[in-house]
Amino acid sequence: MRTPLLLSLLALGACASPLPQPDAGKAWVDLYATAGYTLMAHRLDDQRWPDGRYFQVAPGAHQLDVRFQFEVAGGGGGDEFNGEPLQMTCHLRFAYDGFAAGQRYRIEARPLQYKAQGWLYGADRQVLARAKVLRCNTFGDGMLPPLPLGEGQG
């Protein structure tokens, strides 16, 4: 009984921990999605990233993969408006070769039907890169096939 409670508290504590101070020798990437959506850092240069709230990268070229979750109407065998909402999970990749030390960047994502769109912005809100959609699936359900690589680019 105590072990599950302790594990739950430790997991909640990890989510509530403060963000680390940005390293001046690296670039910092914030993630933003509107309320009701979840956008999490997932991989940096094909290596699992330990904290889903941000990326911190060395100057230069990098690939940043994020996981974006949102709901869409429909599913459940009814028409589009009568079925239960579907939880969609999309994996997006941002490739950018100009990350600079001490600079802040921002990744934003939004749903587009059963796909997603995403952008990497510089500090001046200029679009630096658009996301490549790697795949989108219903969360925990195989009802929709994954998108082939290269489709659904924003």
N, C-alpha and C positions, 0 to 999 in steps of 0.2 A: 504494500500500500504506500509506503513512504518513497520507494524508488520511483514509481510513475509521477508522483507529486513533485519530487525533487527534479526529475528530468524536465517536467513541464515548466517549472520555475526557471531553470537554467535556460531553456529555449526562449522563454519570454524575455529574460534578461539580455540575451544576445540581440534580440530585436530592438530593445529599448536603449542599447548602449549608444553613447554619443559618437558622432562621426570623428575620425581622427583629424588632426590638424594637417592641412595640405603641405606637402613637401615642396619647397620652393624650387627644387631641381627637377620637378616633374609637372606634368599637366594634370589637371583635375577635371573630371567629367561628371556633372550632375545628371540625374535622370528625372524626367517629369512626365506625368500623365495626369489627366483630369480625374476628379473624384469618381470612384466606381471602377476605375481601371487599375491594373497593376503592371508596373514596368520594373524589371529587375535586371541588374548586371549579371551576366552568366559566364561568359568566357572572354579572355583577353589573349589574342594570338593563339587560339586553340587550346589554351590552358584554363582550367576551371578557375574562376575568380572567387575569392573567399567571402566577399561582402556584396550583397545584391543592391546596396544603396548608392554606389558610386563606382567610378573607375579612377585610378591614379596611374598614369603611364609615363614612361621615359620619353624624352623628346624623340621625334621621328615618326616613322610609319607604323601603324598598328591596325589590327582588325578587332573590333569590339562586337561581341554577340550579346544580345539582350533577349529576354523572354517577356512578352507582352500578353496579358490576359484580359479578356473583356467578354461581355455577354451580347448575344444577338437573339432577336426574336425568332420563334419558330421551333421546329423539331417536334419530337413526340408523336409524329404521324399525323398531326392536325395540319390545318393550313397555317400559313406564316404567322398569323396573329393569335391563334388559339392554342398552339403548342407551348410547352414549357420552354423557357429561354435556354439556349445552348451556351456553355462556357467554352470560349475559344482560346487557344494558346497558340501564339505565333512566335517563331524564332526569327529575329532580324539581325542582319550583319551590317556593320558600318566599317568601311575601309577608308582610312584617311592617312596621308603621308606627311602632314605638316604640323603634328602636335608640337607645341613649344613649351619649354620649361616656364613654370610660374603662371601660365595662362589657364583660364577657366573656360570650359566648354559645356554644352548642354545637349542631351539627347531627349527628343520628344517623340511620342508615338500616338497614333489615333487609329480607331477601327475604320475599315472600309469594307462593309458587308461582311463576308467571311474571310477577309484578308486584313492586312494592316499596312499602314504607311508610317515611315519614321524619317527623322531628320537629325543631323548633327549640326549644331549652331556654334559659331564663335561668340566671343564676349560681346561683339557688336550686333548680334542677332543675324548675321549673314549666314546663309546655308552653306556649309562646307562639304557635306556629303548627304546623300539620300540612302535610305536603308535598302538592302536587298533582302527580300523575304525568302528565308531558307525553307520554311514549311509552316503550315497552319493546320491544326487538328482540333477537334472538339476535345475538351478536357476530360480524360478518363473514358472516352467513348470512341469507337471506331466507325461511327456513322458516316463521316465524310473522309474521303481519301486525302492523304497529304498532298500538298501542291508540289509538283516537280520543281527541281532547282531552276532558278531563273525566271519563274513566273511570278506575277503579283508585285513587281517592283513598284515602289512609290515614286 
